[in-house]
Amino acid sequence: MSLPVADAKTVRRHVRGLVRSHTSLLTRTVLWFVLATACGLVVPALLGRLVEQVEKGITTTQVDVTVAVIAGLLLIQGVFTRTARLQAARLGELVLADIREGFIRRVLTLPLPTVEKAGAGDLLTRSTRDVDSLSRAVRMGAPSILVASLSVALTLVALVVTSPIMVLPCLVAVPVIVWSTRWYLARARNAYLAEAAGYSDLTQGLSETVTGARTVESLRRSGPRVRRTDEDVQRANAAERRTLFLRSIWFPLMDFGYILPVAATLLFGGLFYIEGWVSLGEVTAAALYTRAVIDPLDELLGWLDELQVGDASLARLIGVESVPGPERDSGRRPEGDRLTAERITYSYRAGHDVIQDVSLSTGAGERVAIVGPTGAGKSTFGRILAGIHEPRTGSVTLGGVPLRELPLEELRRHVALVTQEHHVFLGTVRENVALATPDATDEQVTAALAAVAATDWVQALPNGLDTELGTDESAVSPGQAQQLALARLVLADPHTLVLDEATSLLDPRAARDLERSLAAVLRGRTVIAIAHRLHTAHDADRVVVMESGRVTEHGPHEELVSAGGAYAGLWESWHGRAPSAHSDLSAHSNPLDQPEH
C-alpha cells in the first residue's frame, strides 16, 4: 500500500497558499522582471525607428545617440535582471523550505502502522528523489517560467503597439503550439506520477533485499529477489520511456511552431510593405519582436515539462497530509502512572489476530518482563503498550486515560519505547543525546552517558561531546549507537519504559553491565522489558509468558519456575547453557530471530 497522492485541485490550492504566504517578495520579484523586460522591449522599437530614419536620411550623431541609448538600456536591463533573479532565487528557497518542513512535520506525525504498510521505499523516494525534482522546479523552473511568461506577454503587447496588423502572421503558429501543448499536458501528469511510483517500488524492493540480505541468503531466496528487482527495473524503465515518448512528440512540434511565425512575419511583412500598409521600420521591429518572443516561449514551454515533474513530486509530497491521523487530545490528562491493557486483540491483516485477549496492568515502579518464543507477539504487544499500534479491540489506558486520547508530545513524556533499531543523527554527541531535551546541560548529558556506561568511549573521541557523528570519520558501532539511544532515554526521563531488545546489540557481558548501570537510573520507574535474555526475567518483579499471541503464564520468577510450566522449561534450557551462550531467549530462538511485526 503506497501513501496517497494529492489530486490536481489540492496541488493548486497548496500552491496558492504558498504564493499568499510570500506575496510581498513575489510582488517585488515580478516588478523587477517587468522593468528588465520593458528595457529590453524598447530596443527593437529604437532599431525600427533607426531603420526608418536611415531610409529618410540621418546624421552620424543621431546614429551615435541611438546606439548609446540602446547600450544604456541593455546595461540597465542586465542590472534589473540580476536583481530580479536574486529575488526569485530567494523566493524559490523560501517556498522550497516551506514545502520540505511541512513534509517532515507531517511525516513525523503519521501513524507508524501506515508508514510500515506503505514501506520504506515509498517514503524514501518521496523524501529524496521527489524533493530533488521539486527543488529543481522551484529554484530554477519557477523563476524561469515567470521571466519567460512576462517576456512573452510584454513582447506581444509591444508588437501590437508597434503594428497591430503585424500580429496576424504570428497567429499561424498558434494551432500547432496550442494543440501539441494540450495533448502533452493531458498525458504528462499521470505519466510522471507512474514514473515516480515505479521508482518507489524499485527502491522498496532493493531496500528490503539489502536489509534482509542474511535472511534472503539463509532461506535461499536470492532468485526470487533478483526476479523482483528485474521486474521493478522493467516497470520503472517502461514508465520513463513513456515520458520520453511524450517529449519526443511534443518537442519537435514546438520547434516547428517556433519557425512558422518568423517566416510568416518576413513573408507577409514584405507583402504588407509592398501594399503600403506598413512601413519598413514597422516590419523590422515586428521581425525583431517575433524573433525575440521565440527564446522566452521556448524556455517557458521547456520548463513547462520540468514543471510537470515538479507537479508530480509536489503531489506526492503533500499527499501525506491526507493520511488520517489518530484523533488525540480529548483534554483529559493521566491521574497517576498506572499503565493498563484490557482484553487486547490486534491484527496486521483482517482475520489474522497476532494478539488475542491479552490483559496487563502495571504498578508504579514495577518491573515486568515479557518472554516467549519467537513469533509469540511480544514486540507487537510492547508497541501497543507504548501507543505505537492501536488495538483492534480492547483498550490501553494511562492513569485512566486511553492512550489514543493523549497528544503525542504528552504521551511520550510518560511512556517511551526503545528497540534494537537505533539511528545516529548527523551532529555532535551532545546533540544526539539531547535530541528530546535540547536545553540539557553538558553535566546532564555526561551523567546520562555515564548511566549507560558510554563515558569511556565518548571521552576517547577526538572532541568528546563536540565530536561530529554520522560521518565516516566518526562512525560508531551498533552497540555504541544503542548506548546513545539509551542515554537519550535517560535524559528524556519518562516514568514508563518499554524496552524491546534494548541491549541486544551488545555482547552478553556488556549488556549485563549496562543493565546494572541502568538499574540505578531506572529505580522508581515502571519498566516493561521484552526479554530475550532470561536474566532480565529473573530480575523482574513479574514475568508474563506469551505464546501464539496469548498470555499463558503470569507471576514472579520463582513462582513460575516452581510451577513447572512453559517458563520453567525455558529457564532450565537457558540456565543450563554456558555463560557465553546466554544471548538467546529460548530453545525456540534461531540466528534469524527478529522483532515480531
N, C-alpha and C positions, 0 to 999 in steps of 0.2 A: 504494500500500500504506500503510494507516494503522498507527500504533503500536497495540499491543494495549490492551484494556480489561480491568481486573480483574473477576472474577466476584463475585457477592454474598458467597460464602463468604470470599473473600480480603479483601473490604472489611470484613466483620465481624471477621475476625481482626486486621486492621490497627487497627481502632477499639479493640478490646480491648487491644492493645498500647499504644496511646496512653493509654488510661484507666489501665492499670497503671503507666505512667511518671509519672502525676500523681495517684496515689491520695490522697496526703495533702491536697493542695489541693482535690480533688474532695470528700473527706470533710468538710472544713470548710465548703465551699460548701453541701453538702446539709444539714448541721447548722443553718446559719443560716437556710436556707429552711424547714426543718421548724419552727424556733422562730417564724419570722414567720407561717407558715401556722397554727400552733397558736393564736397570739394572735388571729388573725382568726376562727378557728372558735369561740372562746369567746363571741364577741359574739352570734351567733344564739341560743345557749343562754340567755344572760342576758336577751335580749329575750323569748324564750318564757317564761322564768320570771317576767319582769316582767308579761307579759300575764296569767298565772295569778294573780299577787299583786293586780293591779288588779281582776280579777274577784272576788277574795275580800275585797278591801279593803286599802289600803296607805297609809301616811303619805307626805307630800311629801318628808320627809327620806330615807326609803328609796328613793324615786324618784331623788332627787339623788345619793345614794351610788351607785346602779346606773349612772346616766348618767356619773358621774365615773369609775367603774371602766371602763366601755366606752370613754370618751375616752382614758383612760390606756393601755388595751390597743391601741387603734388607733395611738396615738403610738409605743408600743413596737414595734408591727408595722412601722411606717414605718421606724424605725431599723434593725430587723433586716433588712427587705427591702433597704434601701440597702446595708448591709454585704454581704448575700448577693449582690446584683447586681454589686458591685465585685469580689468574689471570683470570680464567674462570668465577668466580663469578662476578668480576669487569666488565668483558666484557658483561656478561648477564645483569647486572644492567644498563650499558650504552645503550645497544641495546633496552632494555625494556623502558628506559626513552625516547629514540628517538621515539619509536612507540607510547607511551602514549601522548607525547607532540604533535606529528604530528596529532594524532586523535583529541585531544582537539582543536588544531588550526583550523583544517578543520571543525569540528562540529560548532565552533563559527562563521564560515563564511557561513554555509548552509542557503539557503533561508528559512525563517520561515514557509512559506506555505508547503514546502517539509517536514519539521520536523513535522508539525501538521498533515499532511496526513499520515505520517509513524506511528505516535502515540508515546506516551511517553514510552510504554513498550519496543519497539524495541531499541530505543536509550538507555534506562536504562539498558537493558540486555547487550548491547554491551559494555557500559562503566563500567559495574560491573562484570558480570559472564564471559564475553569473555576476559576482561582484566585479571581477576584472572586466568583463564585457560591458557592464553598466558604467564602469569607471571611464572607459574609452568614450562611450557615447556621451556622458555628461561633461567630461573635461574638454573633449575636443569636438565631438559631434554637435552638441547643443550650441556652443558659441559659433561654430562654422555655419550651422543652419540659420542662426539668427542673422549673421552677417550676410549670407547669400540671399536670404529672403528679402532683407531690406534693400540690398543692391539690385535685385531683380525688379522689385516693386518701384523703386525710385527711378531706375533706368527707364522703365516703361513709361512712367509719368513724364520724364524728360523727353522721351521720344514723341509722346502725344503733344506736349507743349511745342516742340520744335516743328513738327509737321504731322497733323492727325492722319492725313492720307497715307503717310509712310508706315503707319502701323499695320495697314492691310497686308503687305507681303509677309509679315511675321505670323499672321494667322494660319498660314498653310501648314505650320508645324504643330499647331495645337491638337488636331485629331490624333496624330502619331504619339505625341508626348502624353496626352491625357489618357488615351486608350491603353497604351502599354503600361503606364503607371498604375492605373486602376486594376488591370489584370494582375500585375505583380503584387500589389498590396493586398488583394483579395486572398492570396495564397501564402504570402511570406510569413505572417504571424504564426499560423499553425505549423508551417514547415520549421521555423526556428524553435518553436516550443517542442516539437518532436525531436529535433536535434539535441536540445538540452536534456530532454528526458532520456535519450539514448546514451548520452554521456553519464547521466546519473546511474543508469543500470550498469554500465561498464565499470564505473568507479565502485559501486556497491559490490559487484562480483569480485573485483580484484581485491578490495578491502577484506572481504570475507575469506578469500583464499589465502592471502598473506597472513592475516591474523590467526587463522586456524590451520596454518601450514603443517604443524606437527600432527594435528588430528587427521588432516587430509592424507598425509603420508602413512600414518598408522593404520587407517582404515582402507588404504589403497583406493582412494577416491580421486587420484590425480587425473585420470582420464576424463571423468565427467566434469571436473572443474575446468580442464583445458577446453572441453567442448563448450561449456557455458561461456567461457571467455571469448572463444571464437564466434559464437552466436551473438554475443553482445557487441563485439567489434563489427560484425557484419551489419547489425541493425544500426549502429552509430554511423557506419560508413554510408549506408543507404540513405539515412536521414540527411547527412551532409551533402551527398550527391544530389538530393532533391533540391536543397537550397542553391547549390551550384547550377543546376539546370534552370531554375527560375532566373538567376542572374545572367546566365548565358543567353536567355531570350530578351530580357529587359534592356541590358546594357547596349547591345548593337542597335536596337530600335531607337534608343535615346540618342546614340551617336548620329544616326541618320536624321533624327529630328533636329539636331543642332545645325546640320549643314543646310537644311532647307531654308530657314529664314534669311541667312546671309546671302545665298544665291538668289533667292526671290527678291530681296531688297535691292541688290545690284541690278537685276534684270528689270524689275518693274520701276525702279528709281530712274533708270535710263529712259524708259518709255515715258514716264511722267514728266521728265525734264524736257524730252523732245516735244511733248504736247504743251509744255509751258505751264504745267500745273504746279511744279515745284522748282526751286532754284537749285543751282549746283551746290551751294553751301548746305541746303537742307538735305540733299541726297548724301553729301559727305557726312554730315552729323548723324543722319539716320543709319548709315552703314556702320559708323563707329559705335553708335549706341547698340545696334543689333549685335555687332561683334562683342561688345562689352558685356552684353547680357548672357552670352554663352557660358563663360567661365563660372560666374556665380550660380547659374542654373545647373551646370554640370556638377558643381560642388554640392549644391542643395540636394539634387537627386542622388548623387553618390553617397552623401551622408545619410540620406533617407534609408538606404539599405542598412547602414550601420545602426540607424535608429530602430529598425525592426529587431535587430539583435538585442539592443538595449531595452526595447519594449518587452520582449520575451523574458529577458533577465529580470526586469523590474516586476513583471507579473509574477514570477516565481518567488522573488524576494518578499513582496508584500502579500503573497498568497498565504504565508504562515499566519497572518493576522486573522484569517477567517477560521483558524482552528479553534474550536470552542474550548475554553479553559475551565477548570473546576470552579464552581461557584463557592467563593470563600468570603470570609469576614461577615459573619452574622452579627457581629458586635459583642458576642459573648467571649469571655476570657476564662482560662482554666482556673479552677479553685483547687489548688493542690497539685501534686506531681504524679498522681496515680495514672498509669497507662493501662487501659483495659480493652481487650479484644473479646467480643462476644459472638459466638456462632458464625465464624468467618468462613465463607467459601469464595474461591477465586478461580478464574479460568482465563487462559490466554486465547483460547478458541471456544466458541459456543459449544456446549455439550461435553467439554473435557475439563472438568474441575481438577486443578492440581492441589488445591487446599479445600478440605471438606470438614465443615462443622468444627473448627478449631477455636478454642477459647483460652485466654490467658489474662491474668491480672497481676500487675507488679506493684509492690510497695515501694515507697521512697527509700532509696539507698540499697535496694535489694539487687543481688547479682543472680541472673538467670542464664543458664546455659541450654542451648537448643542443639541436640545431637540427633544423629540418624544417618542412614546410608545415603549415598549419592542419589539424587532424584527424589528425595523424600519431601521436598518443598520447603526446606529450611530457609534458604536465601529469599525465596518468594515471600514467605511469612515475615521475614525480617524487613523487607521493603514495605510490606503492608503496615507493620508496626511503626515504621518511620514516616508513613504518609506518602510514600512514592507511588504505590499502587492503591487504588480504591477497591475494596472488596465488592464482589458481585452481590452477596447478601451478608447480613450481619453489620457490625459497626465497630470502629476503633475510636475510643474517647480518651482525652487527656484532661484530667481534672473535671470530668463530667461533660466536656465539650467535644463533639465529633471533630476529628482532625480536618475533615473537609470544610468545616466552617471557620477554620483559623487561617488568616493570611499567611502566606509562605514565610515572610520575614518573622512573624510571631512564632510559627511552628518551629522554625529552625533555631530559634533561641531556646527552645525547650527540648527538642528531640533532634539528634543528628545521626546519620548513617555513615559508617566508614567501611569500605570494602577493600579488596586487594587491588582494585583498579585505581591507580593514582596518577595524577598529571603534575609535572613540574612546569610551572609557567615561566615564560621568558621574563626574567627580572632577578633581583638580588635575593639572597637567602632571607633577608628580613622581609621583603615584600611577599615572598612565597608563604612564610609562616603567618604573617599578619594580614593575610588576604581578607579574612572575615572581620578583623578588628584593626583597620588601618591606623588607628590612633595609638596603638600599643607602643610602649617604650622599649628601648633596647634591653632593659633589665627584664621586662616581661617576656620578650622574645627569647632571651637567653635562658630564662627559667623554664619556658615551655620546651626548649630543645633539651635541656638537662633532664626534664621529666621523661623523655623518650630515649635517653641515652645517646643523643646525637651530638653532644658538645664536642667530643674529641675530634671527629672528622670535620665538623664545621670550623673549629679553630685552626685546623690544618690547611684550610683553603687559603688561596693567595691573599684575599682581602677579608677573610672572616665573614661577618654578616653582610658585607658590601659586595661579596663575590657574585658576579652575574651567573645565573644558572640557565639551563636550557640551550646552551651552546656546546659545540664540540670540545671547546677548551675546558669547560666546567661541567661536563656530563656527570650525572650521579647514577649510582646503581639502583636497581629496583628496590632493594631494601632501604637505601637512603631516601628514596622518594617516598616510601611508606612511612619512614620516621618523620619526614617533613609534614606529611598529611596528618599524622597523629599529633604532632606539635601544634599544627593549625587547629586541631580539635581541642586540645588542652586550652589554647588561648581563647577559643570561642566560648568555652565554658557552658555547654548545655547541661541540664540536670539529668537527662536520659540519653544514653548512648546505645546504639545498635551496631555491634561490631561483627561484620561478616568476613571472616578470614583476615582480620586486620593485621595479623603478623605473619601471614602465610609466606611472604617473600623473604623472610629472614630464616636462617638456619635454626634448628630446634633450640640450641643452647642460647643463641642471641635472642630468639623470640621469648624464651623463658625469662631471661634477664630483663628484657623490655617490659614484659607483663608485670614483673616485680616492681619496676620503676613506676609503671603506670598505676599500680595498686594504691600507692600513697596519694597520688594526684586524684584518683577517681573515688577515693573514700567519701562516702556520703552521697554519691550519685547512683542512679539506677543504671545498671549495665545489663544489656541483653546480648549475649555472645553466641554467634553461630559457631559452635565448637567443632573443629576438625582435628584438634589435638586434645585428648581426653583429660590432660592435666587441667585444662580450663574448666571442664565439667567438675573435676574433683574439688576445685577451689570455690565453686559456685554455691550459693545458698540453696538453689533449687536446680533440678535438671529436668528438662522436657524432652522426651524421646518422640521423634516423628518418624512415621513410616507410611509411605504411599499417601502423603497429604493429610494424615490424621495423627493426633496425639495418642500414642499407645501406652505411654508410661509418664509418670509425673511425680516428682518428690525429691528429697535430698539424696546426695550421692550414696551415703552409707545405706540408706533405706532401700534404694533401688538395687544395689549390689546384693544385699541380703535377700531381696525378693527372688533372685534367680531368674529374672526375665530377660528380655532382649538387651537391656542396658548392661546387665551383669555379664552377658556373653560378649558384648562389645568391650567392656572393661577388661575382662580376662584375656581376650585376644590382644588388645592393645598393650596391656600392662606386662604381658609375657614376652614382648619383643625387646631387643637390645635398645639402650637409650638412643643410639644414633639413628634408629629407625622410627623414633617417635614423631613421625611427621604426618601420618595419615589418621583419618577418623576411625576407620573400622576395617573389618575384613572385607567390606564391600568396596573399599577405596581402590582406585586404579590410577596410573600415571596421567590419565586424561581427565581426572576429576576437575570440574569447573563449577562455579556457582550456578545453581539452577535458575532458569529463566522461564 
